[in-house]
Amino acid sequence: MSLQEQIMDAMKVAMKDKNQVALQALRSVKSAILLAQTETGAKGELSEDEEIKILQKLVKQRKDSASIYTQQGREDLAAPEIAEAEVIEQFLPEQMSDEEVAAVVEEIIRKTGADSMKDMGKVMGMANKELAGRADGKTISSLVKARLS
C-alpha cells in the first residue's frame, strides 16, 4: 500500500473518530505530497525516499514550531504541534537509537579514513544517505562532529 493510500485510510479513521488534530496533520501530509508530485520537473509518482524526506520535513517543522512556542511560554500552541508531529511520525520508518547511529557513523568514518573536521562533509553525505529516514540530521551531525573533533 502506498503512502498516499495509507494517509487516505488514516484520514477516514480520523474523520470517523472526529480527531481534528490527526485530521489536520494528515491533510498537511497529503497536501505536501500533492505539491511535490505536481511541481515542475516532477515525474508524477514519488519514490519512497522522497516521501520519507517530505514526512521528515513536516515533523521537523512541527517540532521546531513547538520548541519556539515553548520558549515563549505558549504551551497552548506547542501541544497541538507536538501532537501533529506524533501523528506524522507514525508513517516514518522505525527510528534508530543513538547507539545504533553512532555505530554506523563509526563504520563510515573507518571506511572513509576520515580523521579531521575537513572530512565532515564526506562523512555526512554518506551517513545521510545510509541513515535516511531512520535518524534525523541533527543527531547524525552531532555524532560526526564529536567523533572528528
Backbone torsions as a table, in degrees:
resi	resn	phi	psi	omega
1	MET	NA	131.2	-177.6
2	SER	-74.1	164.8	179.8
3	LEU	-60.5	-40.9	-179.8
4	GLN	-60.8	-41.6	178.9
5	GLU	-66.0	-39.3	177.6
6	GLN	-63.0	-42.6	179.8
7	ILE	-63.2	-44.4	-179.6
8	MET	-62.8	-41.9	178.1
9	ASP	-63.5	-43.3	179.0
10	ALA	-65.1	-35.9	177.5
11	MET	-64.1	-41.1	178.7
12	LYS	-61.3	-43.4	178.8
13	VAL	-63.7	-43.7	179.9
14	ALA	-63.1	-38.4	177.8
15	MET	-65.2	-44.4	179.5
16	LYS	-62.9	-38.4	-179.1
17	ASP	-82.6	-4.6	-176.6
18	LYS	55.5	39.8	178.9
19	ASN	-92.3	94.8	-174.3
20	GLN	-67.7	-36.0	-179.2
21	VAL	-65.0	-48.5	179.7
22	ALA	-64.2	-40.6	-179.3
23	LEU	-62.2	-43.7	179.2
24	GLN	-63.7	-42.8	179.7
25	ALA	-63.6	-43.8	-178.4
26	LEU	-68.4	-36.0	176.5
27	ARG	-64.7	-37.5	178.9
28	SER	-67.7	-35.6	176.6
29	VAL	-65.1	-47.3	179.9
30	LYS	-59.1	-43.4	179.3
31	SER	-62.3	-45.1	-179.7
32	ALA	-63.3	-39.0	178.9
33	ILE	-66.4	-45.2	179.1
34	LEU	-61.9	-40.6	177.7
35	LEU	-62.3	-43.1	-179.8
36	ALA	-65.3	-35.1	-179.2
37	GLN	-72.3	-29.4	-173.4
38	THR	-102.5	-3.1	-180.0
39	GLU	-69.8	156.3	-175.5
40	THR	-60.5	137.0	-179.6
41	GLY	88.8	-8.4	179.7
42	ALA	-75.8	150.2	-177.2
43	LYS	-98.8	14.5	177.7
44	GLY	97.6	-78.4	179.9
45	GLU	-84.3	141.8	179.4
46	LEU	-94.3	146.3	174.7
47	SER	-77.1	166.4	-179.9
48	GLU	-62.7	-37.3	178.7
49	ASP	-63.0	-41.5	179.6
50	GLU	-66.0	-39.2	177.9
51	GLU	-63.3	-42.5	179.9
52	ILE	-64.2	-40.6	178.3
53	LYS	-61.8	-40.5	178.7
54	ILE	-62.9	-47.0	-179.7
55	LEU	-62.3	-43.1	178.7
56	GLN	-61.3	-41.3	179.9
57	LYS	-62.0	-44.1	-179.4
58	LEU	-65.2	-40.6	178.5
59	VAL	-65.4	-43.6	179.7
60	LYS	-61.3	-42.9	179.0
61	GLN	-58.2	-44.9	-177.9
62	ARG	-68.6	-40.1	179.3
63	LYS	-67.3	-39.3	177.4
64	ASP	-63.6	-43.7	178.6
65	SER	-61.9	-44.8	179.6
66	ALA	-61.4	-39.1	178.9
67	SER	-63.0	-43.7	178.9
68	ILE	-64.5	-44.7	178.9
69	TYR	-61.2	-39.8	179.9
70	THR	-65.7	-41.2	178.5
71	GLN	-61.9	-31.2	-179.0
72	GLN	-89.8	3.5	178.2
73	GLY	75.5	24.7	-178.8
74	ARG	-107.7	69.3	-180.0
75	GLU	-62.3	-28.6	179.4
76	ASP	-63.4	-29.0	177.5
77	LEU	-91.5	-27.2	-178.3
78	ALA	-73.0	-37.7	-175.8
79	ALA	-59.2	-47.4	178.6
80	PRO	-64.1	-33.9	178.7
81	GLU	-64.2	-43.1	179.4
82	ILE	-66.2	-41.1	179.2
83	ALA	-62.8	-41.2	177.9
84	GLU	-64.9	-41.0	178.8
85	ALA	-60.6	-39.9	179.6
86	GLU	-65.8	-37.6	178.2
87	VAL	-64.0	-45.3	-177.6
88	ILE	-68.0	-36.1	-178.5
89	GLU	-62.0	-21.7	179.1
90	GLN	-60.5	-25.0	-175.9
91	PHE	-95.0	-2.9	177.6
92	LEU	-87.8	154.1	175.6
93	PRO	-63.3	161.2	179.0
94	GLU	-55.3	129.8	-179.4
95	GLN	-80.0	143.2	179.9
96	MET	-83.2	152.4	176.0
97	SER	-75.4	164.1	179.2
98	ASP	-60.1	-36.1	-179.5
99	GLU	-66.0	-41.4	179.6
100	GLU	-66.3	-41.1	178.6
101	VAL	-64.2	-42.6	179.3
102	ALA	-60.8	-38.6	179.2
103	ALA	-65.3	-42.1	179.1
104	VAL	-65.4	-43.8	179.1
105	VAL	-60.8	-43.1	179.2
106	GLU	-60.2	-42.9	179.3
107	GLU	-63.7	-42.4	179.9
108	ILE	-64.8	-42.1	178.7
109	ILE	-62.7	-40.5	178.7
110	ARG	-65.3	-42.5	180.0
111	LYS	-63.7	-42.5	-175.5
112	THR	-82.8	-17.7	-177.8
113	GLY	74.6	21.6	-179.6
114	ALA	-66.6	137.7	-180.0
115	ASP	-139.0	-0.6	178.8
116	SER	-147.0	174.1	-179.2
117	MET	-65.1	-18.1	177.3
118	LYS	-61.6	-29.8	-177.0
119	ASP	-89.5	4.9	-174.6
120	MET	-60.4	-42.0	-178.9
121	GLY	-60.1	-42.7	180.0
122	LYS	-64.4	-44.7	-179.0
123	VAL	-66.8	-43.5	-179.0
124	MET	-62.9	-40.7	179.2
125	GLY	-59.9	-47.5	179.5
126	MET	-67.0	-41.1	-177.9
127	ALA	-66.2	-43.5	179.4
128	ASN	-62.7	-37.7	-179.9
129	LYS	-68.1	-43.2	-176.0
130	GLU	-74.8	-33.0	-175.2
131	LEU	-102.4	13.2	-175.9
132	ALA	-53.5	124.3	176.6
133	GLY	84.4	-14.2	-177.2
134	ARG	-107.5	-8.6	177.7
135	ALA	-155.0	146.6	-179.3
136	ASP	-85.9	155.6	-174.3
137	GLY	-60.6	-33.9	-178.6
138	LYS	-64.1	-42.8	179.1
139	THR	-64.8	-46.6	179.4
140	ILE	-59.1	-48.6	-178.2
141	SER	-59.5	-45.3	-178.4
142	SER	-65.6	-37.6	178.6
143	LEU	-68.0	-40.7	179.2
144	VAL	-65.4	-45.7	178.7
145	LYS	-59.0	-46.1	-178.1
146	ALA	-62.0	-38.4	-177.2
147	ARG	-75.0	-37.0	-175.4
148	LEU	-86.5	-18.1	-177.8
149	SER	-92.6	NA	NA
